[in-house]
Amino acid sequence: MKRFLLLSTLIACTALAQTDKAKPSALDKTTLENYVRHLFVWDSSIKVEVGDPKPAPMDGFVAINVRGSKDKASQEAVFYVSKDGKHIIRGEVYGTADNPFKDELDKLKGAMAFQPSYGTPGAPVVIAEFSDFQCPYCQNEAKTMRANLKTAYPKEVRLYHFDFPLDTIHPWARAGAIAGRAIYKQDPEAFWDFYDWIYAHQSEITVDNLKAKVLDWAKDKSSIDSIKLTRSMDNKEGEKDIEAEIELGKALQVNQTPMIFINGRRMVGAVEWPSVKAVIGYEIEYQKTAKNAGEDCGCSVTLPTPGMQTAAPTTGGLK
């Protein structure tokens, strides 16, 4: 009788173990891919790449990056998967010992040295803007910043520009970014004249006339060599730089333009000046004691709480 009970127990435990083993685990790449496809309604036309597990900022979980792409559009998301594979968390994770935007700051810090900028070096507030020269919302955001930033904060703010052309909907945006990069390399100050000009004439520019219009603008600029500029545009000499900016944007979850980061606070769309001013004012006061953002932050970078937006948010879609 005892032998029968022991055998029955062993059979039951084996069956239970097999049942548990058969349960899907999000640590399996195929299982996680299928789950994410269902979550975002991504059909077979979208390529899904599931990364390898990496250390997560909290105990008991690993971080797995998932990237969906179709043609030139893409979207990335980080999922935190429990080490038993049973639970998935998607969202922001904050370490209370650090600036809540440390991850964004760390990604941006090294890249800023190579970007067009204006404002005060060493400023307590740094703004990183990701924009597209053909985007009308970016045009509005650029006007807002250029009209108000230097006047309201002559010493407290520094702004850095990053190109993020949306190729699928703006056919000349990348070429405009390449032209801007070529101008910046010849004369960093002239870049901002170009920046103001291209947004002001955005509605007049086409794929076919962009080059001619840029060269016409440059002919009156003594610091710009038109022959070098022509060669740079024809050879797409700055395209690698633009690609690096796009990859940085993707790493920061940029999926539409404009998007700005004010000392790490993400604000999406052409945000109204009062909202921008409120965040800048808060950061100026906060950094007097915190000193964990801005240009002289002592952090490993420079820059997200969601802000107001006028452009429709992207939800489960590809940029």
Secondary structure as UniProt FT lines:
FT   HELIX           2..22
FT   TURN            26..27
FT   HELIX           29..40
FT   TURN            44..45
FT   STRAND          47..50
FT   STRAND          54..55
FT   TURN            59..60
FT   STRAND          61..70
FT   TURN            71..72
FT   STRAND          73..82
FT   TURN            83..84
FT   STRAND          88..89
FT   TURN            96..97
FT   TURN            100..101
FT   HELIX           102..112
FT   TURN            113..114
FT   STRAND          117..119
FT   TURN            121..122
FT   STRAND          125..131
FT   TURN            133..134
FT   HELIX           136..152
FT   TURN            154..156
FT   STRAND          157..163
FT   TURN            167..169
FT   TURN            171..172
FT   HELIX           173..186
FT   HELIX           188..200
FT   HELIX           202..204
FT   TURN            207..209
FT   HELIX           210..218
FT   TURN            219..220
FT   TURN            222..223
FT   HELIX           226..235
FT   TURN            236..238
FT   HELIX           239..251
FT   TURN            252..253
FT   STRAND          259..262
FT   TURN            263..264
FT   STRAND          265..268
FT   HELIX           273..286
FT   TURN            287..289
FT   TURN            295..296
//
